[in-house]
Amino acid sequence: MKRIIITLFALVGLVFAGCHKESITSIDTNGTFGSPHGSVNTPLWSVDTNYDYSSSMTAVVEVELSLTYSQAANNWHVDSSDMVGAFCGDKCVGVAKPTPNLFFVYIIAPEVGNTEPITLRYYSSVLKNIFYSDVSFPFVNGGQQGTVNQPLRPQFRTEE
């Protein structure tokens, strides 16, 4: 009888221990917020200032993490410290801060001969994490991805 009572108390203790409010500080790759929270410092993304000004394109990007992570709608927002970076391979070819909820990314031409597609990364200062876009596009001189009325809305995920 003593064993049954001790077992019942142990089970009740486990149930209550599992019913705490989850700390919403980061996102796991399964689409839920969880622990440990992100610990990524603000990245030092920058564009080489010595480039051909006559060869560029733009991207108008809207970040909406709730497209990928359903809990983001209540616990995340675009912050003025957030950034979207455009990359050709590992080289940063454009960086933008939000204005106010859209990111206007000015993308410089990749190095001559580099035909890798442009990919996007998003840094959330609220979640202290970097997210990677599910879309890529070729560099097209004078081209544009997205508009103010119909911004590019990629899904962003943490690196798996």
N, C-alpha and C positions, 0 to 999 in steps of 0.2 A: 504494500500500500504506500509506503514511504517513497519507493522508487517511482511510482506513478505520479505522485504529487510533485516530486522534484522534476520529473520529465515535463509535466504540464507547465510548471513555472518557467522552465527553460524555454519551452516552445512559445509561451506568451511573451517572454522577454525578447526572443528573436523577432517576433511579429512587431512589437513596438519599436525595436531598434531599427527595423527596416522601413518604418513609416515616417522618417524625418523628411522635412522639406529639402529637396535637392538643391545644392548650390549651383546656380546657373552662371558659370563663368567660362565654359569652353564647350566645344562641340566635338563629338567623336564621329568616326567615319560611318556609323550606323544611322546618322541623322538625328541624334538626340544630344542634348546638352549633358555634360557630365564632368567627371574629375579624371585626372588632374586638370586644373585650368591651364589655359595657354600661358606660355611664359616667353613669347617672342617679343623682343624689344623692337621698337620702331626701326624698320629696315632703312638702310642708307641707299635707297635706289636713287640713281642720278643718271643723267644723260650726258654723254660727251659733248662739251660745248663747241668742239671743233668739227662741225659737220656742214654738209651742203644744204643751205637754207632753201634752195629751190626744189628740193625733193622731200616731200612729207605727205602725210595723210592725217586724218583725225578720226577719233572714235568718241561717240557720246554714249556713255555707259551708265546704266542704273544698276545699283547693287541692291538686291532683295534676297537676303539669306533665307527668308521663309519659303522661297521656291524650292529649296533643297532641305531645309531643316524646319519642320513644322513648328517647333517651339520658339523659333527666332522671332516670330511676330510679336510676342509679349515681352521679350527679354533682351532685345538687341535693337540698335539704331545706328544710323550713319552718324559719325562724329566728325567734327572739323579736323581732327588729327588723322583721320583715315586716309588711305591712299590707294589708287589703282595704278599699277605699273604695267606697261606694255613691254614684252620681251621678244626678241628674236634669238632663239636658243637661250643661252644664259645671259646675253647682253641686253641691258635695259635700253630701250629706244623711246621711252615716253613715260612720264609720271604726271599724275594729277591729284589734286585735293578736291573734295566735293564743293559744288557751287549751286545751291545749297545741298540738293540731294542727287544731282547728276555730276558725273566726272567727265570733263572735257579733256581728253587725252590727245595731245599733239605728239604724233609719232614721226620720228625722223627715219630716213632711209637706212636700212641695214647696210653693213659693209658690202662693197661691190662683190658680187658672186654669191652672196649668202641668200639662198632661196627658201630658207626655213620659214614656216608661217609665223605670224604674230600671235602670241598667246597673252592672256591677261592674268594678273595676280591682284588680289585685294588684301590689304592689311587692315584689320579691324583693331583699333586702339581700345575699344570696349572689351573685346574678347581676347586681346593680345595674341592674335593668331593670323597666319597667312592662309588665304584660300586661293585655289587654282580654278580657273575658268574651264568650262566644258567645251568652249568654242575656240577656234583659231581661224585666222583669215590671212590671205596673202597680202603682202605690202603692195599697194597700188598707188603710185605717185598721183597726188591730187584726189585720192579716193577718200571715202567716208564710210564708216560703219555706224549706223544709228543716227537719229536726229533728235532734236529736243522733243518733238511730238511722239516719236517712236524710237526711243533709245534702245540700244543693244542691251538685252537683259539676260546675260548668261547665267547658268547655274554655277555657283562656286562651291567647291568642296575642299576640305583639308586634305593634305597629301596623305595618301594611304601607304 
